[in-house]
Amino acid sequence: MVEKLLELHKNSYAPISHFPVSACVVTKDGNKFYGVNVEDASTRAGTCAERNAIFNAITSGYTKGDFKEVHVMISGGEIGTPCFVCRQMISELFDLDSTIYCYSTKGECKTYTVKELCPYPFGEADLK
């Protein structure tokens, strides 16, 4: 997975931050969907790699409960975790015991469950 995520960094469009991020979501049936961060001058109209990968899976027909794990790599040589916007999306679509693999560009990895990164999720039930 490290090599694929490093390769995907080249596809990131980060002219503002110069901070490539790549991601892969794996579905419970073993399919993989990839994403990179995409920025623009307004910064708010872009998207993160994790959500890009999730949106690719949803476009292919996957939905809540179909996701198994997330893999994410940030640039800069350190291990990072998904931003809070991505955590919100992950907490809504993935099981709380799903694994999030966070890689450095050096190949180091830390793993978390969705519950660990999102201990107090906000979801559909909170809107009722």
N, C-alpha and C positions, 0 to 999 in steps of 0.2 A: 504494500500500500504506500510506503514511503516514496518509492520511485515514481509511482503514478501521481502522487500529490505534488512532488517536486516538478514533474513534467508539466502538470496543469498550471503551476505558478507562471509559466511563460504565457499563458492565455489570459491571465488577469489583466484587467484594464484599470490601472490605478495611477492616472497621470497627476493627480492631486497629492495623494498621500505617499505614493511610491512604496506601498505596503501590500504586496500580493498576499492573497489568502486563497487557498484551494480546499475543497471539501468533497466528500463522497458520502452518500447515504446508501445503506444496504437495506433492502426489503427482506421481509421474513421468507420470501421464496428465493432469495439469493441474488436478485438483480441489483445492479449498482448504477447509481445516477450521480453524475459529477457536476460541480459548479465552481465558479471562481467569482471573486468580487468584481463588480463593475461600477465605476464611479463616473460622475459627470461634474460639471462646474458648480451646479447647485448643491451638490453632495447629498441632498435628501432624496433625489430621484434615482440614485443608484441602488444596488442591492449587495448584500453580503454573500459570500460563497456558500454558506450553509443553506440559506434560504433559496438560493439559486438551484442548488442540488435537489432540495425538497420540491421546489416548483417543477423541476424537470420530471420528477417521479409522479407528481400529481397530474401533470400534463399527459403522462402515459397511462393514467387510470388508477394509480394507487391512491389510497385514502387513509384516514385515521385508523390506527391499529395495524396497518400493513408494514410498518417500519421496524427494523431490527436495531440498527446502530448508525452512528454518525462518526466520520473521520474528518478531522480538520487540521490544517497546517497553516501557521502564520509565518511571515517572513521575519528576518532579524535574528534567527538562531535560537530564540527562546521558545518555550512551550507557552501557548496561550489558550484561552478558552473562548467559546462563542460569546458574542456580545449579548446584551439583555434582550434585544429585539429577536435575535435568533433563538435564545433560550425560551422565549415566549412561544414561538412557533413550534419548537421541539417539544415543549411540555404539553402542547395541545395535541400533537399528532403521534407521539411516541409513548410507549408504556413507561411508567416511572422507573422500572428496573432495566430499561434499555441502556446500552453502554455508549458513551461518548469518548472516542479516542482522540487525544490532543497531542499533536506531533510538533517537534521543532524541525527546522530544515537540516539539523544534524542527525535526525533519525531517532531522537529521544522521544519517549511517549509516556503520558500519564493518562489513566483512565478514570472516568467518573460515571456514575449513573445519572440519569435525568433527575432523579430525586435529590441527589447531592448538589447538582448545579441549580436546581429549581425547588428548594425546600418548601416554598409556599406558592404553588402555581395558581394562576388566575385562569379560569376556564369558563366553559359554557354555563356551568351551574351557578357561577357567580353573577351571571347576567339576569337571573330569574328572581 
